[in-house]
Amino acid sequence: MVRVRFAPSPTGYLHIGAARSALFNWLYAQKTGGKFLLRIEDTDLQRSTEESTRSIIEGLQWLGLAYDEEIVFQSANADKHRAAAYKLIEEGQAYRDFTPKAQRDDATVKQGVAERARAHAAAGIDPRSNPYRELPREESEQRAAAGEPFAVRLKIPHEGKTHFEDIVYGPQERAFPEIEDLVLLRSDGHPLYNLSVVIDDIEMGITDVIRGQDHLTNTHKQVLLYEALGASVPHFAHLPLILAPNKGKLSKRKHGEVVSLTTYRDRGFVPAAFRNFLALLGWAPPDGKEMLSVGELVEQFSLAGIHRSPAVFNFQENDPRHWTDEKALWMNAEYIRTMPIEELLPMVKAELRANKLWREEYDEDEREWFARVVDLIRQRFHTLKDFSAQGRAYFSADFDFDETAISKNLKKEPQLKELLPALADQLEQTDPFTSESAEATLRRLAEEKGVKAGLLINGSRTMLTGQAVGPSMFEVFEILGQKRSVERLRSGVPWFQAMNALGDV
């Protein structure tokens, strides 16, 4: 059985790149009838937080990615990691390194390894020329027993190469002389990443490792560990990076909230829409279709369909209208516009409740009306937030008037100050009050006054909803009802606001 895992570090919010890795693992498990497991790699005790762990779990739940079995916390397995390292010492595949530890912080460790490797290569020095590599076991044990601090390193053979077949990037090889003897334990006994990952993957029975391309170089070291431990090497599939518009790496530190999954949840994205969008970052279905249900994603997903070239996440910093990828916004709007209304209603309810616009009647006597309103106004909305912003006038008498709408639909034609109240008088006498009868009344008044019907339609829209555009105005009349329509047409609020703003007294 296929067993895959998502293994994030709880050191901040859930990055959309990590969320995509989780999605691809989940889709592969669903496609193959396998298991999708969650492991929290919380060994960085200084940076790991419970809040970040909750954010990861909530993010997976929001995307609809249910994990199988209990969550594994890597920190709980530290003793097993250490035991494996000591066993490798006993077998002669690892050794104690008593080199005094240099004063350095964790941020410089990788840089130091890289610089040392370059210096050794330039000088023709074997990177495994450690004086303690061939230290007799008896002396090694005596020094350790005396309390002398030591790290534990894996012995890399002098000749040969590692090789594995990556499902995305093809055959991968690396000569042993290019690999430094791998540190398994620090001198304080803390297990390092490569050891912990391999031991946990073995313990969890992971058959396929699907993760970001930035782990590709680590894989050579991990293959050596699997072999040293006598374990089967899993299949590997590394995912292309997600790049920023300038083709640099999309990062939490540089790009901030736009790369956080919770940002999309909090800014009104439909989970299924964002899941669909994430799936197309580095993968495409055979038929090129873009709007895919979760069932279609599972059916069409394959590791062979993952691209090698990086995906680009297009957004414009410092531009509120283009704060995220245009395709993500388009796709979210398409979902809002086309998804079954019964699936959309609970999301709109949550949005209205969060903004104190929800009334319990919408779940009871006015449920049919509520569904009609949502179905009517969703056509032009991009996020769920739009229901409480642009759509506020449908749920509250306390709504703002868009300045552009006032200027475009009201201020340009002064006679509307008289025409709209006159329309209110006519609509008040209209019986029955339907979209058809409201349209007939409006067009009759326009003909009587010698004006275009569009003048009254656009003016009415702004008076009733505060907006310049929206659904059919005649349907809006019917949805809001006769009483509210008449009251709002007679209201002078937008006129007073406009005149005060322009100094027109």
C-alpha positions as CSV (number, residue, x, y, z in Angstrom):
1,M,0.0,0.0,0.0
2,V,1.2,3.5,-0.8
3,R,2.0,5.6,2.3
4,V,2.9,9.2,1.8
5,R,3.4,12.0,4.4
6,F,3.3,15.7,4.7
7,A,6.0,16.9,7.1
8,P,5.9,20.6,7.8
9,S,7.9,22.5,10.5
10,P,5.7,24.5,12.9
11,T,7.8,27.6,12.7
12,G,5.3,30.0,11.2
13,Y,2.1,30.1,9.1
14,L,1.5,27.4,6.4
15,H,3.2,28.5,3.2
16,I,1.2,28.0,0.0
17,G,4.2,25.9,-1.3
18,A,3.9,23.6,1.6
19,A,0.1,23.5,1.2
20,R,0.7,22.4,-2.5
21,S,3.0,19.6,-1.3
22,A,0.3,18.5,1.1
23,L,-2.3,18.5,-1.7
24,F,-0.1,16.5,-4.1
25,N,0.6,13.9,-1.4
26,W,-3.1,13.7,-0.6
27,L,-4.2,13.4,-4.2
28,Y,-1.6,10.7,-4.8
29,A,-2.8,8.8,-1.7
30,Q,-6.4,9.1,-2.9
31,K,-5.6,8.1,-6.4
32,T,-3.7,4.9,-5.3
33,G,-6.0,4.0,-2.4
34,G,-3.1,4.7,0.0
35,K,-2.6,6.6,3.2
36,F,-1.9,10.3,3.7
37,L,0.0,10.9,7.0
38,L,0.9,14.0,8.9
39,R,4.2,14.5,10.7
40,I,5.0,17.7,12.5
41,E,8.8,18.3,12.4
42,D,9.1,20.2,15.6
43,T,12.7,19.5,16.5
44,D,13.6,23.2,16.3
45,L,12.4,23.8,19.8
46,Q,13.3,27.5,19.8
47,R,11.2,28.3,16.8
48,S,8.4,25.7,16.9
49,T,5.1,26.9,18.4
50,E,1.7,25.4,19.2
51,E,0.1,28.2,17.3
52,S,1.9,27.2,14.1
53,T,0.9,23.6,14.6
54,R,-2.7,24.6,15.0
55,S,-2.4,26.8,11.8
56,I,-1.1,23.8,9.9
57,I,-3.9,21.5,11.0
58,E,-6.5,24.1,10.4
59,G,-5.1,24.8,7.0
60,L,-5.3,21.2,6.0
61,Q,-8.9,21.0,7.3
62,W,-9.8,24.1,5.3
63,L,-8.5,22.6,2.1
64,G,-10.3,19.4,2.9
65,L,-7.2,17.3,3.2
66,A,-8.0,14.7,5.9
67,Y,-5.0,12.8,7.2
68,D,-5.0,9.2,8.2
69,E,-3.8,7.8,11.5
70,E,-2.4,9.8,14.4
71,I,-0.2,12.9,14.0
72,V,3.5,12.0,14.5
73,F,5.5,14.7,16.4
74,Q,9.1,14.3,15.4
75,S,10.4,15.6,18.7
76,A,8.9,12.6,20.4
77,N,11.1,10.3,18.4
78,A,14.4,11.8,19.4
79,D,15.5,8.8,21.5
80,K,14.9,6.5,18.5
81,H,17.0,8.8,16.3
82,R,19.9,8.8,18.8
83,A,19.6,5.0,19.1
84,A,19.9,4.6,15.4
85,A,23.1,6.7,15.3
86,Y,24.7,4.8,18.1
87,K,23.8,1.5,16.4
88,L,25.6,2.7,13.2
89,I,28.7,3.4,15.4
90,E,28.6,-0.2,16.7
91,E,28.3,-1.5,13.1
92,G,31.3,0.6,12.0
93,Q,29.2,2.7,9.6
94,A,29.4,5.8,11.7
95,Y,32.0,7.3,14.1
96,R,32.5,9.7,16.9
97,D,34.0,13.0,15.9
98,F,35.8,14.7,18.8
99,T,36.7,17.9,16.9
100,P,36.1,20.8,19.3
101,K,32.9,22.6,18.4
102,A,33.4,26.0,16.9
103,Q,31.5,28.9,18.3
104,R,28.7,29.5,15.8
105,D,25.0,29.9,15.5
106,D,22.7,27.6,13.7
107,A,22.2,30.2,10.9
108,T,25.9,29.7,9.8
109,V,26.1,25.9,9.8
110,K,25.0,25.4,6.2
111,Q,27.2,28.2,5.0
112,G,30.2,26.8,6.9
113,V,29.7,23.3,5.4
114,A,29.5,24.8,1.9
115,E,32.6,27.0,2.4
116,R,34.6,24.1,3.9
117,A,33.6,21.9,0.9
118,R,34.8,24.5,-1.6
119,A,38.1,25.0,0.3
120,H,38.7,21.3,0.4
121,A,38.0,20.9,-3.3
122,A,40.3,23.8,-4.2
123,A,43.1,22.2,-2.1
124,G,42.5,18.7,-3.3
125,I,41.6,17.5,0.2
126,D,39.2,14.6,0.6
127,P,36.2,16.0,2.5
128,R,36.3,12.8,4.6
129,S,39.8,13.3,5.8
130,N,38.7,13.5,9.4
131,P,41.3,12.4,12.0
132,Y,38.7,10.6,14.0
133,R,37.2,8.7,11.1
134,E,39.5,5.7,11.7
135,L,40.0,6.1,15.4
136,P,40.1,2.7,17.1
137,R,36.8,1.8,18.6
138,E,38.3,1.2,22.1
139,E,39.9,4.7,22.2
140,S,36.7,6.2,20.9
141,E,34.6,4.6,23.6
142,Q,37.1,5.5,26.3
143,R,37.1,9.2,25.3
144,A,33.3,9.2,25.2
145,A,33.1,7.5,28.6
146,A,35.4,10.2,30.0
147,G,32.9,12.8,29.0
148,E,34.6,14.3,26.0
149,P,32.0,15.8,23.8
150,F,31.6,14.4,20.3
151,A,29.4,14.6,17.2
152,V,28.4,11.4,15.3
153,R,29.1,11.2,11.6
154,L,28.1,8.7,8.9
155,K,31.1,7.2,7.1
156,I,30.7,8.0,3.4
157,P,32.6,5.5,1.2
158,H,35.7,6.8,-0.6
159,E,34.6,5.6,-4.0
160,G,31.3,5.2,-5.8
161,K,28.2,7.3,-6.2
162,T,24.6,7.6,-5.0
163,H,21.9,7.3,-7.5
164,F,18.1,7.3,-7.5
165,E,15.3,7.8,-10.0
166,D,13.3,10.9,-9.3
167,I,9.8,10.6,-10.7
168,V,9.8,14.2,-11.8
169,Y,13.4,15.0,-12.5
170,G,14.7,11.7,-13.7
171,P,18.0,9.9,-12.8
172,Q,20.0,11.6,-10.1
173,E,23.7,10.8,-9.3
174,R,26.3,12.2,-7.0
175,A,29.9,11.0,-6.5
176,F,30.8,10.1,-2.9
177,P,33.9,12.4,-2.9
178,E,31.4,15.3,-3.2
179,I,29.6,14.4,0.0
180,E,31.1,15.2,3.4
181,D,30.7,12.6,6.2
182,L,27.2,13.4,7.3
183,V,26.6,14.7,10.8
184,L,23.9,12.6,12.5
185,L,24.1,13.9,16.0
186,R,25.5,17.2,17.3
187,S,27.8,17.2,20.3
188,D,24.8,18.0,22.5
189,G,23.2,14.8,21.4
190,H,20.6,16.6,19.2
191,P,19.7,14.5,16.1
192,L,20.0,16.4,12.8
193,Y,17.4,16.7,10.1
194,N,18.6,14.0,7.6
195,L,18.8,11.3,10.3
196,S,15.4,12.3,11.9
197,V,13.6,12.3,8.6
198,V,14.9,9.0,7.5
199,I,14.2,7.2,10.8
200,D,10.7,8.6,10.9
201,D,10.0,7.7,7.3
202,I,11.1,4.1,8.0
203,E,9.0,4.0,11.2
204,M,6.0,5.3,9.4
205,G,6.4,2.9,6.5
206,I,6.6,5.7,4.0
207,T,6.7,4.3,0.4
208,D,6.8,7.5,-1.6
209,V,8.4,10.9,-0.6
210,I,6.7,13.8,-2.4
211,R,8.2,17.2,-1.5
212,G,9.8,20.4,-2.8
213,Q,12.7,20.5,-5.2
214,D,14.8,22.3,-2.5
215,H,15.2,18.9,-0.9
216,L,16.6,17.2,-4.0
217,T,20.3,17.6,-2.8
218,N,19.4,16.2,0.7
219,T,18.1,13.0,-1.0
220,H,21.6,11.8,-1.8
221,K,22.5,11.8,1.8
222,Q,19.2,10.2,2.8
223,V,19.7,7.4,0.3
224,L,23.0,6.6,2.0
225,L,21.3,6.5,5.4
226,Y,18.6,4.2,4.2
227,E,21.2,1.8,2.8
228,A,23.3,2.0,6.0
229,L,20.2,1.2,8.1
230,G,19.4,-1.7,5.8
231,A,16.0,-0.2,4.9
232,S,14.2,0.0,1.6
233,V,14.6,3.3,-0.2
234,P,11.3,4.9,-1.0
235,H,10.3,6.4,-4.3
236,F,11.0,10.1,-4.6
237,A,9.2,12.9,-6.5
238,H,10.4,16.4,-6.1
239,L,8.1,19.3,-6.9
240,P,9.1,22.4,-8.9
241,L,9.6,25.6,-6.9
242,I,7.0,28.3,-6.8
243,L,8.6,31.6,-7.8
244,A,7.6,35.2,-7.2
245,P,6.9,37.4,-10.3
246,N,10.6,38.5,-10.4
247,K,11.5,34.7,-10.7
248,G,13.0,34.8,-7.2
249,K,11.9,32.2,-4.6
250,L,8.5,32.9,-3.0
251,S,9.3,33.2,0.6
252,K,7.6,34.0,3.9
253,R,10.2,36.4,5.0
254,K,10.2,38.6,1.8
255,H,6.7,38.4,0.5
256,G,4.7,38.2,3.8
257,E,1.0,37.3,4.0
258,V,0.5,36.7,0.3
259,V,2.2,33.3,0.7
260,S,0.2,32.3,3.8
261,L,-2.6,29.9,3.3
262,T,-4.6,31.5,6.1
263,T,-4.6,34.8,4.2
264,Y,-6.8,33.2,1.5
265,R,-9.1,31.7,4.1
266,D,-9.5,35.0,5.9
267,R,-9.9,37.0,2.7
268,G,-12.9,35.1,1.5
269,F,-11.6,32.3,-0.8
270,V,-13.7,29.2,-1.3
271,P,-11.6,26.2,-0.1
272,A,-12.4,24.2,-3.2
273,A,-11.4,27.1,-5.5
274,F,-8.0,27.6,-3.8
275,R,-7.4,23.8,-3.8
276,N,-8.1,23.8,-7.5
277,F,-5.7,26.7,-8.0
278,L,-2.9,25.1,-6.0
279,A,-3.2,21.9,-8.0
280,L,-2.4,23.8,-11.2
281,L,0.8,25.2,-9.7
282,G,3.3,22.8,-11.4
283,W,0.8,20.2,-12.6
284,A,-1.7,20.1,-15.4
285,P,-4.4,17.5,-16.3
286,P,-4.0,15.6,-19.6
287,D,-7.0,17.4,-21.2
288,G,-5.9,20.9,-20.1
289,K,-9.1,21.6,-18.2
290,E,-8.8,24.2,-15.4
291,M,-11.9,24.0,-13.4
292,L,-11.7,20.6,-11.6
293,S,-13.8,19.2,-8.8
294,V,-12.0,17.2,-6.1
295,G,-13.2,14.0,-7.7
296,E,-11.8,15.1,-11.1
297,L,-8.5,16.1,-9.4
298,V,-8.1,12.7,-7.9
299,E,-9.1,10.9,-11.1
300,Q,-6.7,12.8,-13.3
301,F,-3.7,13.4,-10.9
302,S,-0.5,11.7,-11.6
303,L,3.1,12.3,-10.6
304,A,4.1,12.0,-14.2
305,G,2.0,15.1,-15.0
306,I,4.1,17.3,-12.7
307,H,6.2,19.8,-14.5
308,R,10.0,20.3,-14.1
309,S,9.9,24.0,-14.7
310,P,9.1,26.3,-11.7
311,A,5.5,27.7,-11.3
312,V,5.2,31.5,-11.1
313,F,2.9,33.0,-8.6
314,N,1.9,36.4,-10.2
315,F,0.9,39.2,-7.9
316,Q,1.8,42.9,-7.6
317,E,3.1,44.1,-4.3
318,N,1.6,47.4,-3.0
319,D,-1.4,47.1,-5.4
320,P,-4.5,46.2,-3.5
321,R,-6.4,45.2,-6.6
322,H,-3.7,42.7,-7.7
323,W,-2.6,41.6,-4.3
324,T,-2.5,37.9,-5.3
325,D,-2.4,35.9,-8.5
326,E,-5.1,37.0,-11.0
327,K,-5.8,33.4,-11.8
328,A,-6.6,32.6,-8.2
329,L,-9.1,35.5,-8.0
330,W,-10.6,34.5,-11.3
331,M,-11.0,30.9,-10.3
332,N,-12.5,31.9,-6.9
333,A,-15.1,34.1,-8.7
334,E,-15.9,31.2,-11.0
335,Y,-16.5,28.9,-8.1
336,I,-18.7,31.5,-6.3
337,R,-20.7,32.0,-9.5
338,T,-21.2,28.4,-10.5
339,M,-21.0,26.2,-7.4
340,P,-24.3,24.6,-6.1
341,I,-26.1,27.3,-4.1
342,E,-26.6,24.9,-1.1
343,E,-22.8,24.6,-0.8
344,L,-22.3,28.4,-1.0
345,L,-25.0,29.4,1.5
346,P,-23.2,28.2,4.6
347,M,-20.1,30.1,3.5
348,V,-22.1,33.3,3.0
349,K,-23.8,32.7,6.4
350,A,-20.4,32.6,8.1
351,E,-19.3,35.8,6.3
352,L,-22.4,37.7,7.3
353,R,-22.3,36.4,10.9
354,A,-18.6,37.6,11.2
355,N,-19.8,41.1,10.1
356,K,-22.9,41.2,12.3
357,L,-25.2,41.0,9.3
358,W,-26.7,37.6,9.9
359,R,-30.3,37.2,11.0
360,E,-31.6,33.9,12.3
361,E,-34.7,34.4,10.0
362,Y,-32.4,33.6,7.1
363,D,-32.3,30.0,8.3
364,E,-36.0,29.9,9.0
365,D,-38.9,31.8,7.4
366,E,-36.7,33.8,5.1
367,R,-34.4,31.0,3.9
368,E,-35.9,31.0,0.4
369,W,-35.4,34.8,0.2
370,F,-31.8,34.5,1.5
371,A,-31.0,31.8,-1.2
372,R,-32.5,34.0,-3.9
373,V,-30.5,37.0,-2.8
374,V,-27.2,35.1,-2.7
375,D,-27.9,33.5,-6.1
376,L,-28.7,36.9,-7.6
377,I,-25.7,38.9,-6.4
378,R,-23.0,36.2,-6.6
379,Q,-22.5,36.7,-10.3
380,R,-20.1,39.6,-10.0
381,F,-18.4,38.7,-6.8
382,H,-14.8,37.6,-6.5
383,T,-14.5,36.6,-2.8
384,L,-16.9,35.8,0.0
385,K,-16.0,39.1,1.5
386,D,-17.9,40.8,-1.3
387,F,-21.2,39.5,0.2
388,S,-20.6,41.7,3.3
389,A,-19.1,44.6,1.4
390,Q,-20.7,45.2,-2.0
391,G,-23.6,43.1,-1.0
392,R,-24.2,44.8,2.4
393,A,-27.3,46.7,1.2
394,Y,-29.2,43.5,0.7
395,F,-28.8,42.6,4.4
396,S,-28.7,46.0,6.2
397,A,-30.1,49.5,5.9
398,D,-26.7,50.7,7.0
399,F,-24.5,50.6,3.9
400,D,-22.0,52.9,2.2
401,F,-22.4,54.6,-1.1
402,D,-19.6,54.2,-3.6
403,E,-18.3,57.6,-4.5
404,T,-17.8,56.6,-8.2
405,A,-21.4,55.3,-8.3
406,I,-22.7,58.6,-7.0
407,S,-20.7,60.6,-9.5
408,K,-21.6,58.4,-12.4
409,N,-25.2,57.5,-11.7
410,L,-26.6,60.4,-9.7
411,K,-24.6,63.6,-9.7
412,K,-24.3,63.9,-13.5
413,E,-28.1,64.4,-13.9
414,P,-29.5,66.9,-11.3
415,Q,-33.1,66.2,-12.3
416,L,-32.8,62.7,-10.7
417,K,-33.4,64.5,-7.4
418,E,-37.0,64.8,-8.6
419,L,-37.2,61.8,-10.9
420,L,-36.3,59.2,-8.3
421,P,-38.8,60.3,-5.7
422,A,-41.4,60.4,-8.5
423,L,-40.5,56.8,-9.3
424,A,-40.9,55.9,-5.7
425,D,-44.4,57.3,-5.8
426,Q,-45.2,55.2,-8.8
427,L,-43.7,52.0,-7.4
428,E,-45.6,52.5,-4.1
429,Q,-48.8,52.1,-6.1
430,T,-47.6,49.1,-8.2
431,D,-49.5,46.0,-7.3
432,P,-48.4,43.2,-7.5
433,F,-44.8,44.2,-6.9
434,T,-42.6,42.0,-9.1
435,S,-39.6,42.5,-11.3
436,E,-41.9,42.6,-14.3
437,S,-44.3,45.2,-12.9
438,A,-41.4,47.3,-11.5
439,E,-39.9,47.3,-15.0
440,A,-43.1,48.4,-16.6
441,T,-43.6,51.2,-14.0
442,L,-40.1,52.5,-14.5
443,R,-40.2,52.5,-18.3
444,R,-43.6,54.2,-18.3
445,L,-42.3,57.0,-16.1
446,A,-39.2,57.4,-18.3
447,E,-41.4,57.8,-21.3
448,E,-43.7,60.3,-19.6
449,K,-40.7,62.4,-18.5
450,G,-38.9,62.1,-21.8
451,V,-35.7,60.5,-20.4
452,K,-33.9,57.2,-21.1
453,A,-34.9,54.3,-19.0
454,G,-31.2,53.7,-18.3
455,L,-31.0,57.0,-16.4
456,L,-33.6,55.8,-13.9
457,I,-32.2,52.2,-13.8
458,N,-28.7,53.3,-12.9
459,G,-29.9,56.0,-10.5
460,S,-32.1,53.5,-8.7
461,R,-29.3,51.0,-8.5
462,T,-27.1,53.4,-6.6
463,M,-29.9,54.6,-4.3
464,L,-30.9,51.0,-3.5
465,T,-27.5,49.3,-3.2
466,G,-24.9,52.0,-3.1
467,Q,-23.1,50.5,-6.1
468,A,-22.6,51.5,-9.8
469,V,-23.1,48.0,-11.2
470,G,-24.9,44.8,-10.2
471,P,-27.5,42.3,-11.2
472,S,-30.7,43.2,-13.1
473,M,-32.2,46.3,-11.4
474,F,-35.7,45.0,-11.8
475,E,-34.8,41.8,-9.9
476,V,-33.2,44.0,-7.3
477,F,-36.5,45.8,-6.8
478,E,-38.3,42.5,-6.3
479,I,-35.7,41.1,-3.9
480,L,-35.5,44.2,-1.7
481,G,-39.3,44.5,-1.8
482,Q,-41.7,47.4,-2.3
483,K,-41.2,49.0,1.1
484,R,-37.4,49.2,1.1
485,S,-37.2,50.1,-2.6
486,V,-39.6,53.1,-2.1
487,E,-37.8,54.3,1.1
488,R,-34.4,54.2,-0.5
489,L,-35.5,56.0,-3.6
490,R,-36.9,58.8,-1.4
491,S,-33.8,58.9,0.7
492,G,-31.5,62.0,0.3
493,V,-28.5,60.4,1.9
494,P,-26.3,60.1,-1.2
495,W,-27.2,63.6,-2.3
496,F,-26.3,65.2,1.0
497,Q,-23.0,63.2,1.0
498,A,-22.2,64.2,-2.5
499,M,-23.0,67.9,-2.0
500,N,-21.0,68.0,1.2
501,A,-18.0,66.4,-0.4
502,L,-18.1,68.8,-3.4
503,G,-19.1,71.9,-1.5
504,D,-22.3,72.2,-3.5
505,V,-24.7,73.8,-0.9
